[in-house]
Amino acid sequence: MKKAITLMFIFAALGSRPATAVDQSICNEGSEIFSYPTGQLQSCILRDYYYAGSVPCNQYSPITFYENGSLKRCVLSDFYYHGDLVCNQLGAIQFFRSGKLEECQLRDALTVDGTSCDQFQSITFYENGKLKACGTPH
């Protein structure tokens, strides 16, 4: 119970990340590049490892941004620590436009809001930080 309460507090506190301008120089040469009408990078395949704030994104993997420049989705190159929750390396991670965690694959089993979530399974949240769904142990 303590861990679930701690998670809810951490999600509320760590949710937001500042938006930054991202240009096409992070994209792999020859990959398809998509941009918003404003010129802001929307998506491409990364040419190298890339940190979107504290999120480590994997080289040669797809990355997607919101129009304001904040990270929407990428494949993790390393573990991503979000309070007691650890997102697994080489799994996809996704954020809401607000910067709050929406989805990732768990490294470890975890209990969130009274629900047991299995390791290596996807976990998704509502924007308010409440658990939406997760893979449960069989």
BANU-140453 format. One line per field, with one value per residue: residue in one letter; residue number from 1; x negated, y negated, z of N, C-alpha, C in turn. Coordinates in nm, 4 decimals. Layout:
BEGIN
residuo <- a  ... .
num <- NUM  ... .
n_east <- X  ... .
n_north <- Y  ... .
n_up <- Z  ... .
ca_east <- X  ... .
ca_north <- Y  ... .
ca_up <- Z  ... .
c_east <- X  ... .
c_north <- Y  ... .
c_up <- Z  ... .
***
This chain:
BEGIN
residuo <- m  k  k  a  i  t  l  m  f  i  f  a  a  l  g  s  r  p  a  t  a  v  d  q  s  i  c  n  e  g  s  e  i  f  s  y  p  t  g  q  l  q  s  c  i  l  r  d  y  y  y  a  g  s  v  p  c  n  q  y  s  p  i  t  f  y  e  n  g  s  l  k  r  c  v  l  s  d  f  y  y  h  g  d  l  v  c  n  q  l  g  a  i  q  f  f  r  s  g  k  l  e  e  c  q  l  r  d  a  l  t  v  d  g  t  s  c  d  q  f  q  s  i  t  f  y  e  n  g  k  l  k  a  c  g  t  p  h .
num <- 1  2  3  4  5  6  7  8  9  10  11  12  13  14  15  16  17  18  19  20  21  22  23  24  25  26  27  28  29  30  31  32  33  34  35  36  37  38  39  40  41  42  43  44  45  46  47  48  49  50  51  52  53  54  55  56  57  58  59  60  61  62  63  64  65  66  67  68  69  70  71  72  73  74  75  76  77  78  79  80  81  82  83  84  85  86  87  88  89  90  91  92  93  94  95  96  97  98  99  100  101  102  103  104  105  106  107  108  109  110  111  112  113  114  115  116  117  118  119  120  121  122  123  124  125  126  127  128  129  130  131  132  133  134  135  136  137  138 .
n_east <- -0.0825  -0.1933  -0.3838  -0.2206  -0.0918  -0.3143  -0.3957  -0.1815  -0.2180  -0.4726  -0.4270  -0.2617  -0.4339  -0.6597  -0.5711  -0.5792  -0.7805  -1.0091  -0.9459  -1.1383  -1.3136  -1.3615  -1.5717  -1.6272  -1.8785  -1.9186  -1.8285  -1.8582  -2.0616  -1.9114  -1.6780  -1.3168  -1.1714  -0.9482  -0.7708  -0.6032  -0.3678  -0.4780  -0.7451  -0.8674  -1.0181  -0.8532  -0.8674  -1.1122  -1.3814  -1.6228  -1.9676  -2.1652  -2.2285  -1.9979  -1.9088  -1.6115  -1.5453  -1.5582  -1.5189  -1.6415  -1.6856  -1.6968  -1.9460  -1.9006  -1.6297  -1.2733  -1.1508  -0.9244  -0.7771  -0.5778  -0.4020  -0.4892  -0.7481  -0.8035  -0.8788  -0.7052  -0.7111  -0.9459  -1.2028  -1.3541  -1.6991  -1.8181  -1.7456  -1.4648  -1.3983  -1.1287  -1.0267  -0.9278  -0.8798  -1.0239  -1.1076  -1.1621  -1.4671  -1.5111  -1.2444  -0.9387  -0.8494  -0.6081  -0.4688  -0.2283  -0.1086  -0.1444  -0.3717  -0.3617  -0.3998  -0.2740  -0.2850  -0.4806  -0.7130  -0.7385  -1.0231  -1.0372  -0.8155  -0.5275  -0.3106  -0.0373  0.1952  0.3328  0.3346  0.1685  -0.1054  -0.2770  -0.6236  -0.8095  -0.5884  -0.3477  -0.2549  -0.0060  0.1074  0.3546  0.3791  0.3886  0.2291  0.3276  0.3576  0.4216  0.4120  0.2461  0.0185  0.1023  -0.0030  0.0148 .
n_north <- 0.1191  -0.1222  -0.1579  -0.1945  -0.4355  -0.6013  -0.5871  -0.7211  -0.9823  -1.0414  -1.0282  -1.2497  -1.4553  -1.4355  -1.4588  -1.6636  -1.7820  -2.0051  -2.1578  -2.1333  -2.2597  -2.0529  -1.9369  -1.8099  -1.6992  -1.4913  -1.2690  -0.9581  -0.9347  -0.9280  -0.8165  -0.8219  -1.1334  -1.3121  -1.6118  -1.8732  -2.1239  -2.3608  -2.3203  -2.1936  -1.8973  -1.5899  -1.3028  -1.0395  -0.8106  -0.7508  -0.8514  -0.8176  -0.7526  -0.9230  -1.1699  -1.2703  -1.5031  -1.3425  -1.0976  -0.8124  -0.7470  -0.4973  -0.4351  -0.4149  -0.3667  -0.4341  -0.7643  -0.9950  -1.3154  -1.5640  -1.8516  -2.0701  -2.0082  -1.8335  -1.5030  -1.2307  -0.9517  -0.6836  -0.4287  -0.2803  -0.3096  -0.2363  -0.1516  -0.3254  -0.5246  -0.5942  -0.7084  -0.4500  -0.2819  -0.1061  -0.1337  0.0900  0.1461  0.1171  0.1340  -0.0213  -0.3581  -0.5924  -0.9210  -1.1541  -1.4611  -1.6507  -1.5664  -1.3696  -1.0275  -0.7831  -0.5185  -0.2193  0.0624  0.2819  0.3376  0.4800  0.6755  0.5187  0.3557  0.1567  -0.0781  0.1273  0.3297  0.6066  0.5976  0.7508  0.8310  0.7279  0.6693  0.4531  0.1371  -0.0990  -0.4349  -0.6715  -1.0226  -1.1522  -1.0029  -0.7710  -0.4143  -0.2633  -0.0227  0.2974  0.5700  0.8657  1.1102  1.4599 .
n_up <- 0.0000  0.0814  -0.1198  -0.3454  -0.2814  -0.2688  -0.5380  -0.6662  -0.5678  -0.6691  -0.9470  -0.9797  -0.9002  -1.0696  -1.3274  -1.5371  -1.8070  -1.9573  -2.2759  -2.5730  -2.8567  -3.1320  -3.3846  -3.7214  -3.7190  -3.5455  -3.6676  -3.8484  -4.1290  -4.4443  -4.3537  -4.3303  -4.2671  -4.0730  -4.0377  -3.8546  -3.9776  -3.8869  -3.9028  -3.6977  -3.5811  -3.6197  -3.6346  -3.6734  -3.7552  -3.5185  -3.5362  -3.3554  -3.0046  -2.7972  -2.5681  -2.4392  -2.2430  -1.9439  -2.0502  -2.1969  -2.5256  -2.7818  -3.0299  -3.3884  -3.3769  -3.3822  -3.3100  -3.1682  -3.1532  -2.9858  -3.1184  -2.9738  -2.9174  -2.7130  -2.5950  -2.7319  -2.7870  -2.7726  -2.8117  -2.5425  -2.4545  -2.2276  -1.8834  -1.7485  -1.4840  -1.2868  -1.0222  -0.8080  -1.0125  -1.2790  -1.6062  -1.8724  -2.0467  -2.3998  -2.4506  -2.5575  -2.4712  -2.3690  -2.3528  -2.2239  -2.3719  -2.1763  -2.0524  -1.8671  -1.7710  -1.9875  -2.0883  -2.0616  -2.0652  -1.8011  -1.5904  -1.3548  -1.1469  -1.0036  -0.7727  -0.8260  -0.7308  -0.5977  -0.7840  -0.9186  -1.1233  -1.3862  -1.4443  -1.7332  -1.8826  -2.0417  -1.9036  -1.8447  -1.7957  -1.6845  -1.7551  -1.5131  -1.3508  -1.2434  -1.2534  -1.5633  -1.7110  -1.6985  -1.7635  -1.6078  -1.3617  -1.4433 .
ca_east <- 0.0000  -0.2823  -0.4456  -0.1188  -0.0738  -0.4365  -0.3904  -0.0876  -0.2812  -0.5833  -0.3721  -0.2131  -0.5460  -0.7575  -0.5033  -0.6077  -0.9145  -1.0041  -0.9523  -1.2584  -1.3133  -1.4414  -1.5842  -1.6470  -2.0155  -1.9181  -1.7724  -1.9491  -2.0708  -1.8372  -1.5503  -1.2032  -1.1578  -0.8185  -0.7699  -0.4767  -0.3668  -0.5629  -0.8841  -0.9095  -1.0318  -0.7470  -0.9204  -1.2158  -1.4630  -1.7408  -2.0981  -2.2522  -2.1558  -1.9465  -1.8401  -1.5025  -1.5460  -1.6242  -1.4741  -1.7437  -1.6256  -1.7909  -1.9864  -1.8380  -1.4922  -1.1828  -1.1238  -0.8130  -0.7611  -0.4588  -0.4311  -0.5606  -0.8851  -0.8199  -0.8828  -0.5830  -0.7397  -1.0720  -1.2462  -1.4565  -1.8309  -1.8569  -1.6316  -1.4157  -1.3472  -1.0189  -0.9879  -0.9475  -0.8565  -1.1393  -1.0724  -1.2648  -1.5462  -1.4709  -1.0989  -0.8857  -0.7973  -0.5233  -0.4274  -0.1213  -0.1555  -0.1823  -0.4986  -0.3392  -0.4169  -0.1525  -0.3025  -0.6121  -0.7195  -0.7992  -1.1398  -1.0081  -0.6757  -0.4960  -0.1699  0.0051  0.3377  0.3885  0.3281  0.0368  -0.1488  -0.3848  -0.7444  -0.8227  -0.4588  -0.3139  -0.1750  0.0432  0.1667  0.4313  0.2958  0.3870  0.1364  0.3940  0.3356  0.5246  0.4049  0.1132  0.0167  0.1090  -0.0576  0.1121 .
ca_north <- 0.0000  -0.2374  -0.1731  -0.2490  -0.5769  -0.6681  -0.5993  -0.8267  -1.1097  -1.0629  -1.0590  -1.3878  -1.5473  -1.4274  -1.4495  -1.7596  -1.8038  -2.1215  -2.1355  -2.1861  -2.2514  -1.9407  -1.9473  -1.6859  -1.6489  -1.3685  -1.1611  -0.8757  -0.9774  -0.8433  -0.7706  -0.9108  -1.2358  -1.3788  -1.7375  -1.9461  -2.2402  -2.4652  -2.2829  -2.1140  -1.7542  -1.5043  -1.1685  -0.9861  -0.7056  -0.8148  -0.8097  -0.7925  -0.7582  -1.0586  -1.1952  -1.3682  -1.5287  -1.2305  -0.9732  -0.7650  -0.6845  -0.4084  -0.4641  -0.3377  -0.3361  -0.5468  -0.8618  -1.0826  -1.4326  -1.6475  -1.9748  -2.1634  -1.9617  -1.7357  -1.3637  -1.1513  -0.8072  -0.6316  -0.3003  -0.3098  -0.2482  -0.1957  -0.1560  -0.4589  -0.5211  -0.6886  -0.6722  -0.3071  -0.2114  -0.1037  -0.0935  0.1796  0.1051  0.1693  0.1305  -0.1531  -0.4424  -0.6975  -1.0254  -1.2454  -1.5935  -1.7208  -1.5131  -1.2609  -0.8938  -0.7160  -0.3738  -0.1582  0.2029  0.2916  0.4224  0.5639  0.6831  0.4028  0.3389  0.0179  -0.0956  0.2563  0.4247  0.6660  0.5847  0.8461  0.7804  0.7373  0.6421  0.3122  0.0709  -0.2271  -0.5229  -0.7889  -1.1415  -1.1904  -0.9146  -0.6468  -0.2990  -0.2333  0.1215  0.3582  0.7152  0.9247  1.2464  1.5668 .
ca_up <- 0.0000  0.0885  -0.2510  -0.4355  -0.2469  -0.3112  -0.6834  -0.7046  -0.5366  -0.7615  -1.0788  -0.9762  -0.8849  -1.1779  -1.4549  -1.6425  -1.8592  -2.0447  -2.4199  -2.6353  -3.0021  -3.1794  -3.5298  -3.7959  -3.7061  -3.4643  -3.7501  -3.9258  -4.2682  -4.5362  -4.2976  -4.3542  -4.1638  -4.0751  -3.9628  -3.8452  -4.0671  -3.8285  -3.9221  -3.5817  -3.6075  -3.5668  -3.6117  -3.7613  -3.6952  -3.4596  -3.5879  -3.2415  -2.8777  -2.7781  -2.4413  -2.4396  -2.0995  -1.8756  -2.1143  -2.2903  -2.6445  -2.8487  -3.1674  -3.4964  -3.3371  -3.4073  -3.2050  -3.2053  -3.0678  -3.0000  -3.1913  -2.8862  -2.9027  -2.6049  -2.6388  -2.7274  -2.7818  -2.8252  -2.7578  -2.4421  -2.4688  -2.0927  -1.7922  -1.7149  -1.3469  -1.2639  -0.8862  -0.7825  -1.1378  -1.3685  -1.7424  -1.9227  -2.1625  -2.5302  -2.4607  -2.5939  -2.3644  -2.4264  -2.2603  -2.2628  -2.4131  -2.0531  -2.0052  -1.7717  -1.8272  -2.0334  -2.1063  -2.0819  -2.0276  -1.6678  -1.5675  -1.2384  -1.1035  -0.9211  -0.7382  -0.8431  -0.6988  -0.5580  -0.8953  -0.9416  -1.2628  -1.4082  -1.5080  -1.8788  -1.9450  -2.0595  -1.8014  -1.8961  -1.6960  -1.7241  -1.7384  -1.3715  -1.2814  -1.2006  -1.3399  -1.6630  -1.7367  -1.6989  -1.7757  -1.4742  -1.3540  -1.4717 .
c_east <- -0.0867  -0.3444  -0.3474  -0.0963  -0.1954  -0.4364  -0.2983  -0.1481  -0.3909  -0.5325  -0.3243  -0.3292  -0.6382  -0.6972  -0.5546  -0.7550  -0.9076  -1.0123  -1.0804  -1.2448  -1.4078  -1.4504  -1.6215  -1.7876  -2.0233  -1.8758  -1.8800  -1.9451  -1.9980  -1.7054  -1.4400  -1.1886  -1.0229  -0.8250  -0.6292  -0.4822  -0.4552  -0.7107  -0.9397  -0.9123  -0.9186  -0.8005  -1.0280  -1.2795  -1.5902  -1.8701  -2.1933  -2.1666  -2.1150  -1.8768  -1.7374  -1.4789  -1.6229  -1.5887  -1.5780  -1.6823  -1.7331  -1.8203  -1.9172  -1.6960  -1.4034  -1.1668  -1.0150  -0.8010  -0.6236  -0.4998  -0.5060  -0.7049  -0.9061  -0.8100  -0.7462  -0.6182  -0.8802  -1.0962  -1.3625  -1.5883  -1.8811  -1.7314  -1.5931  -1.3468  -1.2465  -0.9609  -1.0217  -0.9311  -0.9828  -1.0934  -1.1906  -1.3374  -1.5001  -1.3199  -1.0554  -0.8373  -0.7183  -0.4766  -0.3066  -0.1844  -0.2054  -0.3181  -0.4834  -0.3477  -0.2820  -0.1705  -0.4495  -0.6032  -0.7957  -0.9233  -1.1092  -0.8580  -0.6506  -0.3473  -0.1364  0.1548  0.4047  0.3867  0.1853  0.0056  -0.2746  -0.5040  -0.7416  -0.6916  -0.4362  -0.2305  -0.1339  0.1160  0.2585  0.3429  0.2893  0.2969  0.1969  0.3668  0.4532  0.5290  0.2605  0.1279  0.0112  0.0520  0.0516  0.1177 .
c_north <- -0.1252  -0.2653  -0.2353  -0.3971  -0.6570  -0.6890  -0.7122  -0.9640  -1.1411  -1.0959  -1.2028  -1.4860  -1.5497  -1.4338  -1.5397  -1.7656  -1.9221  -2.0822  -2.1980  -2.1731  -2.1386  -1.9532  -1.8126  -1.6282  -1.5215  -1.2465  -1.0869  -0.9193  -0.8781  -0.7922  -0.8698  -1.0054  -1.3035  -1.5019  -1.7929  -2.0643  -2.3553  -2.4397  -2.2002  -1.9660  -1.6763  -1.3642  -1.1335  -0.8662  -0.7734  -0.7631  -0.7710  -0.7854  -0.9029  -1.0672  -1.3044  -1.4008  -1.4162  -1.0955  -0.9292  -0.6876  -0.6122  -0.4502  -0.3696  -0.2934  -0.4566  -0.6354  -0.9549  -1.1938  -1.4938  -1.7765  -2.0767  -2.1204  -1.8611  -1.5936  -1.2984  -1.0040  -0.7795  -0.4928  -0.3299  -0.2383  -0.1946  -0.1949  -0.3012  -0.4495  -0.6328  -0.6570  -0.5267  -0.2232  -0.2199  -0.0505  -0.0182  0.1232  0.1813  0.1871  -0.0104  -0.2256  -0.5544  -0.7920  -1.0994  -1.3782  -1.6736  -1.6767  -1.4005  -1.1264  -0.8332  -0.5642  -0.3365  -0.0100  0.2111  0.3797  0.5245  0.5704  0.5704  0.4029  0.1907  0.0103  0.0378  0.3626  0.4752  0.6603  0.6693  0.7811  0.8103  0.7136  0.4917  0.2622  -0.0648  -0.3022  -0.6239  -0.9102  -1.1884  -1.0996  -0.7853  -0.5369  -0.2800  -0.0823  0.1681  0.5080  0.7750  1.0656  1.3503  1.6639 .
c_up <- 0.0000  -0.0482  -0.3506  -0.4080  -0.2905  -0.4616  -0.7272  -0.6791  -0.6373  -0.9009  -1.0851  -0.9751  -1.0062  -1.3170  -1.5639  -1.6783  -1.9534  -2.1918  -2.4741  -2.7865  -3.0434  -3.3304  -3.5910  -3.7836  -3.6221  -3.5457  -3.8283  -4.0717  -4.3579  -4.4813  -4.3321  -4.2366  -4.1816  -3.9862  -3.9570  -3.9412  -4.0170  -3.8526  -3.8075  -3.6198  -3.5414  -3.5366  -3.7130  -3.6915  -3.6442  -3.5215  -3.4761  -3.1158  -2.8539  -2.6435  -2.4619  -2.2926  -2.0324  -1.9376  -2.2179  -2.4076  -2.7255  -2.9924  -3.2655  -3.4639  -3.3640  -3.2838  -3.2564  -3.1022  -3.0877  -3.0698  -3.1056  -2.8589  -2.7918  -2.6605  -2.6256  -2.7053  -2.8351  -2.7671  -2.6634  -2.4719  -2.3351  -2.0063  -1.7670  -1.5798  -1.3274  -1.1260  -0.8613  -0.9087  -1.2231  -1.5034  -1.8019  -2.0441  -2.2865  -2.5444  -2.4984  -2.4688  -2.4300  -2.3163  -2.3149  -2.3043  -2.2917  -1.9996  -1.9056  -1.8432  -1.8641  -2.0369  -2.1141  -2.0466  -1.8954  -1.6666  -1.4582  -1.2149  -1.0036  -0.8898  -0.7438  -0.8187  -0.6658  -0.6663  -0.9115  -1.0902  -1.2811  -1.4771  -1.6574  -1.9530  -1.9541  -1.9418  -1.8577  -1.7852  -1.7624  -1.6974  -1.5930  -1.2873  -1.2315  -1.3031  -1.4345  -1.6866  -1.7229  -1.7197  -1.6366  -1.4757  -1.3791  -1.3578 .
***
